[in-house]
Amino acid sequence: MATFWHRYTERQKRLLREICRLLKQHYPIRYVVGHSDITDRKQDPGPELHGFMCK
């Protein structure tokens, strides 16, 4: 079945978590938003990363 959204591998998700951890460790990051949080015209980061971004 074709889909518009990417299917991320566990490795990609693990590396994203690590990148977020390092960024939060070195910068005073409080919030991370996706395009869809800013405007209705955009739909990313998509359902695969919903609730995932830099917790």
N, C-alpha and C positions, 0 to 999 in steps of 0.2 A: 504494500500500500504506500503510495507516494504521500509525502507530507512537506509542508512549507518549512517546518522547523527542523533544526539539526538535532540529531541524537548524539549527545556528548558521551564519551567513554568515561569509565570510572577514573582512569588516569587523568583525563582532562579536568574533571571535577576536582580531583585531589590537588592538582597543580593550581587550579583557581583558588581553592581554599588556602593553600600555602602562600600564594601571591597576596591575597587579601590580608592574611595574618601578618606578613612582612610589612605591607603598606600601613596597616593600623599600628604596628609596633613603632614605626618611624615617623608617622605623620598623625596629626590630630583629626583623623577622619571620624565623623559621627554618622553620616548618612551616605548611602550609595543608592542612586536611582537609575532606572532604565529609561529609555526613550518613552516608553508607554506611560511612565509616571509623569512625564512632562506634557505630552500632547496626545490627543486621540488619534492623530494621523499616523503614529508609529505603533508597532506591536511587539517590539523586542524589549527585553531579551528572550521572551517566549516562555512557554509553559515548562520547558525542561529546567530552567533556572529560577522559576517562580519561588520566592521566599528563600533563595539561596545566597544572594549577593552579599558577601562580606558580613556575615553575621558575627 
